[in-house]
């Protein structure tokens, strides 16, 4: 006989200790991943700097790093932590929240690691879009490509010569895949 599943809450996740691992919560289930590799970190950091510089120059909102959790759904709770996230000024809370943000970011970025499975990444993209994220970029450094998933259900496949386009979320933001990965 198996034990009954008791979903974890986002509040419990806040106090959960998992040294040297990245955690998320999906429908109340704890997901534990090993730290990302060097190449993943390099691409995520470079994109964070580029987006942050653009957002700050145009006073568009805030950019947060990969350890920032967003509670996307409740009962059971889902907390996702994109590698990079942008929140527009219009959607920012009046005062910074303690704990996880209780909203979806406007833009979420995922940088693929060799160990990530396609289905897991697509589930995360789906969670973000279903919770209200307008644009999700999934960058694949190994294949020198990316995908842009939009809230309207369309997807753009980008190769290394194409640019990540901020579209209506970050109007005017452009960076080519090759520039990001070189």
HUWOJO-V546649 format. One record per run of one state. SS is the DSSP state (alpha for helix, beta for strand, coil for the rest). FROM is the first residue (numbers start at 1). TO is the last residue. If there is no record, write none. Layout:
ss->SS from->FROM to->TO
ss->SS from->FROM to->TO
//
This chain:
ss->coil from->1 to->9
ss->alpha from->10 to->15
ss->coil from->16 to->20
ss->beta from->21 to->26
ss->coil from->27 to->28
ss->beta from->29 to->34
ss->coil from->35 to->37
ss->alpha from->38 to->58
ss->coil from->59 to->60
ss->beta from->61 to->65
ss->coil from->66 to->69
ss->beta from->70 to->73
ss->coil from->74 to->77
ss->beta from->78 to->80
ss->coil from->81 to->83
ss->beta from->84 to->88
ss->alpha from->89 to->91
ss->coil from->92 to->100
ss->beta from->101 to->101
ss->coil from->102 to->106
ss->beta from->107 to->111
ss->coil from->112 to->117
ss->alpha from->118 to->131
ss->coil from->132 to->134
ss->beta from->135 to->140
ss->coil from->141 to->144
ss->beta from->145 to->150
ss->coil from->151 to->154
ss->beta from->155 to->158
ss->coil from->159 to->162
ss->beta from->163 to->165
ss->coil from->166 to->173
ss->beta from->174 to->176
ss->alpha from->177 to->181
ss->coil from->182 to->182
//
